[in-house]
Amino acid sequence: MASSKEYLEFVLEQLSLLSDVSYRAMMGEYIIYYQGKVIGGIYDDRFLVKPTKSAVRLMPEAAFELPYEGAKEMILVDDIDNKEFLFELFNAMVDELPAPKKKRK
């Protein structure tokens, strides 16, 4: 099942306290970037983030879920209505994420 554009718009509105958030549509789902780094995505209308140490610390009770079959587990963000929490979460996670790989020409 693909994610809806409406859910993407809702998530982006919840992330509106952050600057430099972008997304890319990919096979019916959406990859979410923060400061150019992949931080998570929207899969089957669920907002999932990478399981960094900061994310686990800030969401100790959160469920780990598979975004799609064959993928690594990610953390389900259940406090999606709390913009201040999302601001704190993204800023805590960003330094733990790898820099994007350079594309070869």
C-alpha positions in Angstrom: 0.0 0.0 0.0 1.4 3.4 -1.0 1.4 6.4 1.4 -1.0 9.2 0.7 0.0 12.7 -0.3 -2.2 14.0 2.4 -0.3 12.1 5.1 3.0 13.5 3.6 1.6 17.0 3.8 0.5 16.4 7.4 4.0 15.2 8.4 5.7 18.1 6.7 3.4 20.5 8.5 4.4 18.9 11.8 8.0 19.4 10.9 7.5 23.1 10.1 9.6 24.3 13.0 12.6 22.9 11.2 14.3 24.4 8.3 16.0 22.4 5.6 13.5 19.5 5.6 12.9 17.9 2.2 11.5 14.7 0.8 11.7 12.5 -2.3 9.0 10.2 -3.6 10.2 6.7 -4.0 8.0 3.7 -5.1 4.8 5.1 -3.6 6.5 6.1 -0.3 8.5 9.2 0.8 12.0 9.5 2.1 12.5 12.4 4.5 15.7 14.4 4.6 17.0 16.8 7.2 20.0 18.9 6.4 20.6 16.7 3.4 20.7 13.5 5.4 18.1 10.7 5.3 16.4 10.8 8.7 13.5 8.6 8.0 10.5 8.2 5.8 6.8 7.7 5.4 5.8 4.1 4.7 2.2 2.9 4.5 1.1 6.2 6.1 3.5 5.6 9.1 6.3 8.0 10.0 9.4 6.0 10.7 12.9 7.3 11.6 16.3 5.6 11.7 17.1 4.0 15.0 19.9 6.3 16.1 21.0 6.4 19.8 19.3 9.7 20.2 16.0 8.4 18.7 16.0 5.4 21.0 16.8 7.6 24.0 14.0 10.1 23.2 11.5 7.3 22.4 12.3 4.4 24.7 8.8 2.9 24.4 8.5 3.3 20.7 7.8 0.3 18.4 10.4 -0.9 15.9 8.7 -1.7 12.6 9.8 -2.7 9.1 9.2 0.0 6.5 9.0 -2.7 3.8 9.9 -6.4 3.5 13.6 -6.9 3.5 14.5 -3.6 5.1 16.1 -2.8 8.4 13.8 -2.0 11.3 13.0 1.7 12.0 11.3 3.5 14.9 7.7 4.4 14.6 7.2 8.0 15.7 4.0 7.9 17.7 4.2 11.5 19.1 3.6 13.0 15.6 1.3 15.7 16.9 4.1 17.3 19.0 6.0 19.7 16.8 8.4 20.7 19.6 9.3 17.0 20.2 9.9 16.5 16.5 12.2 19.5 16.5 14.2 18.1 19.4 14.2 14.6 17.9 15.5 15.7 14.5 18.2 18.0 15.9 19.4 15.2 18.3 19.5 12.7 15.4 21.1 14.7 12.6 24.7 14.5 13.9 24.5 10.7 14.3 23.5 10.2 10.6 26.1 9.7 7.9 26.7 12.4 5.3 25.2 11.7 1.9 27.4 9.8 -0.5 28.9 11.8 -3.3 27.4 10.9 -6.7 29.8 9.8 -9.4 29.6 11.6 -12.7 
